[in-house]
Amino acid sequence: MFLGIAGWIQAAPLMTLSKCQEQALRANGDLLQQRLETEKTGLTVKQSYSDLYPSVYGRVSTSYSHTDNSIVTTDNSGYTLSGTVSQNVFYPGLFSGLKAAKFSEEAAGLNLQDAISLLEASVIQYYYSILASDELIAVYKENIRFADENIKRVQSMVELGARTESDLLKVKVQKGQFQSQLLSEAQRNRSLKRELNLLMGQDPAQELRLQPMSPEPASLPDIQDARNLVKKSNFSLLALEKQIELQKLNVKIKKESYLPTVSGDYTYSYSDDDGGKVQSNTLGLSANISLFEGFRRNTEKQKAEIDLKAMQIRYNNAVDDLFARLDELYHTLKTYNELTEIHEISLASAKRDYELVTQQVELGSGTILDQLDAQLSVLASESQLVEARYNTKITEAHINQLLGK
């Protein structure tokens, strides 16, 4: 009893889908790196705004000299205080660069949201795959239990002379097939749990228990509405739109390179030495313009325009790729829904056939081989139904990820 209580206390907590997603968002290593990159982009934006503020400099100096010759000895000393305030009034790309930095921050935020969306969809995929695997393991264990009962029953019938050793061997072979399927599925189950633990930033060997969920189909928009949602809400597309706006600003910045640089400064100076006290105020305004730098500026402008066209092509290709993937997922979803209905009917039919064959075997009008075939049909239908139901939920998760949900 005490060993049972200790095992219950040490058992891993039951994880729901939402808890798994929360854990992944909190501890996934790749996502943490993405968050740091986004944070660094935000700091770059703050740094770019520093050009709007003046620069202030201060300077303090002191001097002392001693002269000693045969005629006269003199000592001279003094100090100087000065302060300068310098302000960039305008330079090429000043304000466009600020907008570009802001677009970069927004694009980084959208890329982060896309990474979060992909991570959540991956967690859903592994979560439902593990639940499907758990159900298959339960199915295989139940069939092994039935096989053990058949072995005992056939063993008794062999002893009574109603069945042959060949019949007993067939039942044992079938049990071995069920055990082989159980071992393979258990190995797959462990592999899936390792992957889910890694997604959640946990030790891959950590024990993982998941809360079962009913794989009921969810409602989704029709394909045309889904396409509109992709263009409106897909995070990767929204990030590309920001990249296009950023590239447009880059073209503008290259065009502004022909404009002058304007700056102003103010300096106050105070000195006190043997010659007396001196104060000065200096206010300056300067403008510089580059008249000719070869063809560098024109070449850079042309390269920026080419990059803009390439970015627009990349966006159009991304839209086409997402639409193609969306269409494929919708067709896949339709297929799994149809397969679910087919396997539900097949399972009901297989169970009924198994009951009839079992009755015939008990009455002596059926063979063990017929019963084994009927039981295999039940197993196949159960396995296919489980896979179809959970694959439906996994496909729905991938569709929602494309829709930006």
C-alpha positions as CSV (number, residue, x, y, z in Angstrom):
1,M,0.0,0.0,0.0
2,F,2.8,2.4,1.0
3,L,4.7,1.6,-2.3
4,G,1.5,2.4,-4.2
5,I,1.0,5.7,-2.4
6,A,4.7,6.6,-3.0
7,G,4.3,5.9,-6.7
8,W,1.2,8.0,-7.0
9,I,2.9,10.9,-5.2
10,Q,5.9,10.7,-7.6
11,A,3.8,10.4,-10.8
12,A,4.2,13.2,-13.2
13,P,1.4,15.8,-13.2
14,L,-1.3,15.5,-15.8
15,M,-0.7,18.0,-18.5
16,T,-3.5,19.6,-20.6
17,L,-2.9,20.9,-24.0
18,S,-3.0,24.5,-22.8
19,K,-0.4,23.7,-20.1
20,C,1.9,22.1,-22.6
21,Q,1.6,25.2,-24.9
22,E,2.2,27.5,-21.9
23,Q,5.3,25.5,-20.9
24,A,6.6,25.6,-24.5
25,L,6.1,29.4,-24.8
26,R,7.9,29.8,-21.5
27,A,10.9,27.5,-22.0
28,N,11.4,26.6,-25.7
29,G,15.0,27.4,-26.5
30,D,14.5,28.5,-30.1
31,L,11.6,30.8,-29.1
32,L,13.7,32.3,-26.3
33,Q,16.4,33.2,-28.8
34,Q,13.7,34.7,-31.1
35,R,12.4,36.8,-28.2
36,L,16.0,38.1,-27.5
37,E,16.4,39.0,-31.2
38,T,13.1,40.9,-31.0
39,E,14.2,42.7,-27.9
40,K,17.5,43.6,-29.5
41,T,15.6,45.1,-32.5
42,G,13.6,47.2,-30.1
43,L,16.8,48.5,-28.6
44,T,18.0,49.4,-32.1
45,V,14.9,51.5,-32.6
46,K,15.6,53.4,-29.3
47,Q,19.2,53.9,-30.4
48,S,18.1,55.3,-33.8
49,Y,16.1,58.0,-31.9
50,S,19.2,59.2,-30.2
51,D,20.1,61.2,-33.3
52,L,17.2,63.5,-32.6
53,Y,18.8,64.6,-29.3
54,P,21.8,66.9,-28.9
55,S,25.3,65.9,-28.0
56,V,26.8,67.7,-25.0
57,Y,30.5,67.8,-24.3
58,G,32.5,69.4,-21.5
59,R,36.2,70.2,-21.2
60,V,38.4,71.4,-18.3
61,S,42.1,72.3,-18.7
62,T,44.7,73.9,-16.4
63,S,48.3,75.0,-17.0
64,Y,51.3,76.2,-15.0
65,S,54.7,77.4,-16.2
66,H,57.8,78.5,-14.4
67,T,60.6,80.6,-16.0
68,D,63.9,81.2,-14.3
69,N,66.8,83.0,-15.9
70,S,69.6,85.3,-14.8
71,I,67.4,88.4,-15.3
72,V,63.9,87.5,-14.0
73,T,61.9,84.7,-12.6
74,T,58.2,84.3,-13.6
75,D,55.4,82.0,-12.8
76,N,52.3,81.7,-15.0
77,S,49.1,79.6,-14.3
78,G,45.5,79.4,-15.5
79,Y,42.6,77.2,-16.3
80,T,39.9,77.0,-19.0
81,L,36.3,75.7,-18.8
82,S,34.3,75.0,-21.9
83,G,31.1,73.3,-22.9
84,T,29.7,72.5,-26.3
85,V,26.2,71.5,-27.4
86,S,26.0,69.9,-30.9
87,Q,22.8,69.1,-32.8
88,N,22.2,67.4,-36.1
89,V,19.5,69.4,-37.8
90,F,19.3,67.2,-40.9
91,Y,21.3,64.5,-42.7
92,P,20.3,62.2,-45.5
93,G,18.1,59.4,-44.2
94,L,17.5,60.9,-40.8
95,F,13.7,60.7,-40.6
96,S,13.4,57.9,-43.1
97,G,15.8,55.9,-41.0
98,L,13.6,56.4,-38.0
99,K,10.6,55.0,-39.9
100,A,12.8,52.1,-41.2
101,A,13.8,51.2,-37.6
102,K,10.2,51.3,-36.5
103,F,9.2,49.0,-39.4
104,S,12.1,46.7,-38.5
105,E,10.7,46.4,-34.9
106,E,7.2,45.7,-36.2
107,A,8.5,43.0,-38.6
108,A,10.5,41.4,-35.8
109,G,7.4,41.3,-33.6
110,L,5.4,39.7,-36.4
111,N,8.2,37.1,-37.0
112,L,8.0,36.4,-33.2
113,Q,4.3,35.9,-33.5
114,D,4.8,33.5,-36.4
115,A,7.3,31.5,-34.4
116,I,4.8,31.3,-31.5
117,S,2.1,30.2,-33.9
118,L,4.3,27.5,-35.4
119,L,5.4,26.3,-31.9
120,E,1.8,26.1,-30.7
121,A,0.8,24.1,-33.8
122,S,3.8,21.7,-33.3
123,V,2.7,21.2,-29.7
124,I,-0.8,20.3,-30.8
125,Q,0.6,17.9,-33.4
126,Y,2.7,16.0,-30.9
127,Y,-0.1,16.2,-28.2
128,Y,-2.7,14.6,-30.4
129,S,-0.2,12.1,-31.9
130,I,0.6,11.0,-28.3
131,L,-3.1,10.6,-27.4
132,A,-3.6,8.6,-30.6
133,S,-0.6,6.4,-29.7
134,D,-2.0,6.0,-26.2
135,E,-5.3,4.8,-27.6
136,L,-3.6,2.4,-30.0
137,I,-1.5,1.0,-27.1
138,A,-4.8,0.4,-25.2
139,V,-6.3,-1.3,-28.2
140,Y,-3.2,-3.6,-28.6
141,K,-3.3,-4.4,-24.9
142,E,-7.0,-5.3,-25.0
143,N,-6.3,-7.6,-28.0
144,I,-3.5,-9.3,-26.1
145,R,-5.9,-9.9,-23.3
146,F,-8.4,-11.4,-25.7
147,A,-5.7,-13.5,-27.2
148,D,-4.8,-14.8,-23.7
149,E,-8.4,-15.8,-23.2
150,N,-8.5,-17.5,-26.6
151,I,-5.3,-19.4,-25.7
152,K,-6.8,-20.7,-22.5
153,R,-10.1,-21.6,-24.2
154,V,-8.4,-23.4,-27.1
155,Q,-6.0,-25.1,-24.7
156,S,-9.0,-26.6,-22.9
157,M,-10.6,-27.6,-26.1
158,V,-7.4,-29.3,-27.3
159,E,-7.3,-31.3,-24.1
160,L,-10.8,-32.3,-24.7
161,G,-10.0,-33.2,-28.3
162,A,-12.3,-30.6,-29.8
163,R,-9.4,-28.6,-31.3
164,T,-6.0,-29.4,-32.7
165,E,-2.5,-28.3,-31.7
166,S,-2.5,-26.4,-34.9
167,D,-5.4,-24.2,-33.8
168,L,-3.6,-23.5,-30.5
169,L,-0.5,-22.5,-32.4
170,K,-2.4,-20.1,-34.6
171,V,-3.9,-18.4,-31.5
172,K,-0.4,-18.0,-30.0
173,V,1.0,-16.6,-33.3
174,Q,-1.8,-14.0,-33.3
175,K,-0.9,-13.0,-29.7
176,G,2.7,-12.6,-30.8
177,Q,1.6,-10.3,-33.6
178,F,-0.3,-8.2,-31.1
179,Q,2.7,-8.0,-28.8
180,S,4.9,-7.0,-31.7
181,Q,2.5,-4.2,-32.6
182,L,2.4,-3.1,-28.9
183,L,6.2,-3.0,-28.7
184,S,6.5,-0.9,-31.9
185,E,3.8,1.5,-30.8
186,A,5.3,1.8,-27.3
187,Q,8.6,2.8,-28.9
188,R,6.9,5.3,-31.1
189,N,5.1,6.7,-28.0
190,R,8.3,7.2,-26.2
191,S,9.8,9.0,-29.2
192,L,6.8,11.3,-29.5
193,K,7.0,12.2,-25.8
194,R,10.7,13.0,-26.1
195,E,10.0,15.4,-28.9
196,L,7.2,17.1,-27.0
197,N,9.5,17.4,-24.0
198,L,12.1,19.1,-26.1
199,L,9.5,21.5,-27.5
200,M,8.6,22.4,-24.0
201,G,12.2,23.0,-23.0
202,Q,12.2,20.0,-20.7
203,D,14.5,17.0,-20.1
204,P,13.6,14.6,-23.0
205,A,13.5,11.7,-20.6
206,Q,11.1,13.4,-18.2
207,E,7.9,11.5,-17.6
208,L,5.0,12.9,-19.4
209,R,1.3,12.3,-18.8
210,L,-1.3,14.0,-21.0
211,Q,-4.9,14.7,-20.3
212,P,-7.1,12.8,-22.8
213,M,-9.2,14.9,-25.1
214,S,-12.2,14.1,-27.4
215,P,-11.0,14.5,-31.0
216,E,-14.2,16.1,-32.1
217,P,-13.9,18.1,-35.4
218,A,-13.9,21.9,-35.1
219,S,-15.6,24.4,-37.3
220,L,-13.5,26.1,-39.9
221,P,-14.2,28.8,-42.6
222,D,-14.8,27.7,-46.1
223,I,-11.8,27.7,-48.4
224,Q,-12.4,31.2,-49.9
225,D,-12.8,32.8,-46.5
226,A,-9.7,31.0,-45.4
227,R,-7.7,32.4,-48.2
228,N,-8.8,35.9,-47.3
229,L,-7.8,35.3,-43.7
230,V,-4.4,34.1,-44.8
231,K,-3.7,37.4,-46.6
232,K,-5.1,39.3,-43.7
233,S,-3.8,37.5,-40.7
234,N,-0.9,35.2,-41.5
235,F,2.0,36.4,-39.5
236,S,4.7,35.5,-42.0
237,L,2.9,37.4,-44.8
238,L,2.4,40.4,-42.5
239,A,6.1,40.3,-41.7
240,L,6.9,40.3,-45.4
241,E,4.6,43.3,-46.0
242,K,6.6,45.2,-43.4
243,Q,9.8,44.1,-45.1
244,I,8.4,45.6,-48.4
245,E,7.6,48.9,-46.6
246,L,11.1,48.8,-45.1
247,Q,12.7,48.3,-48.5
248,K,10.6,51.2,-49.9
249,L,12.1,53.4,-47.2
250,N,15.6,52.1,-48.1
251,V,15.1,53.3,-51.7
252,K,14.0,56.6,-50.3
253,I,17.1,56.8,-48.1
254,K,19.3,56.2,-51.1
255,K,17.6,59.0,-53.0
256,E,18.1,61.3,-50.0
257,S,21.8,60.7,-50.1
258,Y,22.1,63.7,-52.6
259,L,20.8,66.1,-49.9
260,P,23.1,68.2,-47.7
261,T,24.0,67.5,-44.0
262,V,23.0,70.4,-41.7
263,S,24.2,70.7,-38.1
264,G,24.5,73.4,-35.5
265,D,26.6,73.8,-32.3
266,Y,27.0,76.2,-29.4
267,T,30.1,76.6,-27.3
268,Y,30.7,78.5,-24.1
269,S,34.2,79.0,-22.8
270,Y,35.6,80.6,-19.7
271,S,39.3,81.0,-18.9
272,D,41.2,82.6,-16.1
273,D,45.0,83.2,-16.2
274,D,47.5,85.8,-15.4
275,G,46.3,87.8,-18.4
276,G,42.8,88.1,-16.9
277,K,39.4,86.5,-17.2
278,V,37.9,85.7,-20.6
279,Q,34.4,84.5,-21.5
280,S,33.3,83.6,-25.0
281,N,30.1,82.3,-26.7
282,T,30.2,80.7,-30.1
283,L,27.1,79.7,-32.2
284,G,27.7,77.9,-35.4
285,L,25.6,76.4,-38.2
286,S,27.1,74.4,-41.0
287,A,25.9,72.7,-44.1
288,N,27.8,70.1,-46.2
289,I,26.9,68.5,-49.4
290,S,28.8,65.9,-51.4
291,L,29.0,67.0,-55.0
292,F,30.4,63.9,-56.6
293,E,31.3,60.5,-55.3
294,G,31.7,58.7,-58.6
295,F,28.6,56.7,-59.3
296,R,28.4,55.1,-55.9
297,R,25.1,56.7,-54.8
298,N,23.3,56.1,-58.0
299,T,24.5,52.4,-58.0
300,E,23.3,52.0,-54.4
301,K,19.9,53.5,-55.4
302,Q,19.5,51.1,-58.3
303,K,20.5,48.1,-56.1
304,A,17.9,49.2,-53.5
305,E,15.2,49.3,-56.2
306,I,16.1,45.8,-57.4
307,D,15.9,44.6,-53.8
308,L,12.4,46.1,-53.6
309,K,11.3,44.3,-56.7
310,A,12.8,41.0,-55.4
311,M,11.0,41.5,-52.1
312,Q,7.6,42.0,-53.9
313,I,8.2,38.8,-55.9
314,R,9.1,37.0,-52.7
315,Y,5.8,38.1,-51.2
316,N,3.8,37.0,-54.2
317,N,5.5,33.6,-54.2
318,A,4.8,33.3,-50.4
319,V,1.1,34.0,-51.0
320,D,1.0,31.3,-53.7
321,D,2.8,28.8,-51.5
322,L,0.5,29.5,-48.6
323,F,-2.6,29.2,-50.8
324,A,-1.3,25.9,-52.2
325,R,-0.6,24.5,-48.7
326,L,-4.0,25.7,-47.5
327,D,-5.8,24.0,-50.4
328,E,-3.8,20.8,-49.7
329,L,-4.7,20.9,-46.0
330,Y,-8.4,21.4,-46.7
331,H,-8.4,18.4,-49.1
332,T,-6.5,16.4,-46.5
333,L,-9.1,17.4,-43.8
334,K,-11.9,16.4,-46.1
335,T,-10.2,13.0,-46.7
336,Y,-9.8,12.4,-43.0
337,N,-13.4,13.3,-42.3
338,E,-14.6,10.8,-44.9
339,L,-12.2,8.2,-43.7
340,T,-13.5,8.7,-40.1
341,E,-17.0,8.0,-41.3
342,I,-15.9,4.9,-43.3
343,H,-13.9,3.5,-40.4
344,E,-16.7,4.0,-38.0
345,I,-19.0,1.9,-40.2
346,S,-16.2,-0.6,-40.8
347,L,-15.5,-1.0,-37.1
348,A,-19.2,-1.6,-36.3
349,S,-19.4,-4.1,-39.0
350,A,-16.1,-5.8,-38.0
351,K,-17.3,-6.1,-34.4
352,R,-20.6,-7.6,-35.5
353,D,-18.8,-10.1,-37.7
354,Y,-16.5,-11.0,-34.8
355,E,-19.4,-11.7,-32.6
356,L,-21.1,-13.9,-35.2
357,V,-17.9,-15.9,-36.0
358,T,-17.2,-16.3,-32.3
359,Q,-20.7,-17.8,-31.8
360,Q,-20.1,-20.1,-34.8
361,V,-16.8,-21.3,-33.3
362,E,-18.4,-22.0,-30.0
363,L,-21.1,-24.0,-31.8
364,G,-18.5,-25.9,-33.8
365,S,-19.5,-24.6,-37.2
366,G,-16.7,-22.1,-37.5
367,T,-12.9,-22.3,-37.5
368,I,-10.3,-20.7,-35.3
369,L,-8.8,-19.1,-38.4
370,D,-12.1,-17.4,-39.2
371,Q,-12.2,-16.0,-35.6
372,L,-8.6,-14.8,-35.8
373,D,-9.3,-13.0,-39.1
374,A,-12.4,-11.4,-37.7
375,Q,-10.4,-10.2,-34.6
376,L,-7.7,-8.8,-36.9
377,S,-10.4,-6.9,-38.8
378,V,-11.6,-5.3,-35.6
379,L,-8.1,-4.3,-34.7
380,A,-7.4,-2.8,-38.1
381,S,-10.7,-0.8,-38.1
382,E,-10.0,0.5,-34.5
383,S,-6.5,1.5,-35.4
384,Q,-7.5,3.2,-38.6
385,L,-10.4,5.1,-36.8
386,V,-8.1,6.3,-34.1
387,E,-5.5,7.6,-36.6
388,A,-8.2,9.3,-38.8
389,R,-9.7,11.1,-35.8
390,Y,-6.5,12.5,-34.4
391,N,-5.0,13.3,-37.8
392,T,-8.1,15.4,-38.4
393,K,-7.3,17.5,-35.3
394,I,-3.6,17.8,-36.3
395,T,-4.7,19.0,-39.8
396,E,-7.0,21.6,-38.2
397,A,-4.1,22.9,-36.1
398,H,-2.0,23.4,-39.2
399,I,-4.9,25.2,-40.9
400,N,-5.4,27.5,-37.9
401,Q,-1.7,28.3,-37.9
402,L,-1.9,29.4,-41.5
403,L,-4.9,31.6,-40.6
404,G,-2.9,33.3,-37.9
405,K,-5.0,31.9,-35.0
